[in-house]
Amino acid sequence: MITCPEWGPWQLLPATDELYDPRHRFAVDLELMSDNNRVLDGLLQVSMKTWSVHDPMEIDGLLRAINAVLRPEDREPGQSFDVSEIKARVQAFEQEVEAAMARRKLEKAARNSPVNTATYAVADARRDAGWVVA
């Protein structure tokens, strides 16, 4: 599960390729977001739920989550993604988050110990070279 404050209640469940709102036990299947019309349809479906009418973060958070994970701006107008592309984008996003969390842990360790500063410098150089340091 991946959460982000900008997403409001929505959480990414990478194992199922879903955005999930635990407060209302409602999931949006990202595999159905193959084109911009389907993204809009999903947002409209959520906006019609009684629980989303009074909470602007429901729609705003869902839109931010879809944008962060799927990056629909990468599509050409009228282009759609197939399921394998959507799965690949969810997996890539999950890896980005894991790498960012690893860097954050290394930064914290580097601040607490001068010995770890060298470790962080090596890890940072590897990351910049395209390696993921876990």
Buried (B, 14 or more C-beta within 10 A) or exposed (E): EBBBEEBBBBBBBBEEBBBBBEEBEBBBEBBBBBBBEEBEEBBEEBEEBEEBEEBEBBBBBBBBBBEBBBEBEEBEEEEBBEEEBBBEBBEEBBEBBEBEEBBEBBBEBBEEEEEBBEBBEEBBEEBEEEEEBE
